[in-house]
Amino acid sequence: MFKNVIAPVQAWLLSQGRCVGCGTDLSLGKSIKHSKGTKITCKKCSRIFIKESETSKYRRALFEEV
């Protein structure tokens, strides 16, 4: 039940280009080129995201991509 409440909020934050943990703008984070796009690390909470190159959308990085 808790996941049903949190998931839409996290999806909305990612669509806005913001971190799901602290809400800071992901464009301010540290970025490194990755095979599937750009690997971005949040400067405040150090969560890792992937900005996919073909769709320009953000998503949380998988364990294998870290």
Secondary structure in CASP SS format (residue, H / E / C, confidence):
PFRMAT SS
TARGET T0000
AUTHOR 0000-0000-0000
METHOD secondary structure of the structure
MODEL  1
M C 1.00
F H 1.00
K H 1.00
N H 1.00
V H 1.00
I H 1.00
A H 1.00
P H 1.00
V H 1.00
Q H 1.00
A H 1.00
W H 1.00
L H 1.00
L H 1.00
S H 1.00
Q C 1.00
G C 1.00
R E 1.00
C C 1.00
V C 1.00
G C 1.00
C C 1.00
G C 1.00
T C 1.00
D E 1.00
L H 1.00
S H 1.00
L H 1.00
G C 1.00
K E 1.00
S E 1.00
I E 1.00
K E 1.00
H E 1.00
S C 1.00
K C 1.00
G E 1.00
T E 1.00
K E 1.00
I E 1.00
T E 1.00
C C 1.00
K C 1.00
K C 1.00
C C 1.00
S C 1.00
R C 1.00
I E 1.00
F E 1.00
I E 1.00
K E 1.00
E E 1.00
S C 1.00
E C 1.00
T C 1.00
S C 1.00
K C 1.00
Y E 1.00
R E 1.00
R E 1.00
A C 1.00
L C 1.00
F H 1.00
E H 1.00
E H 1.00
V C 1.00
END
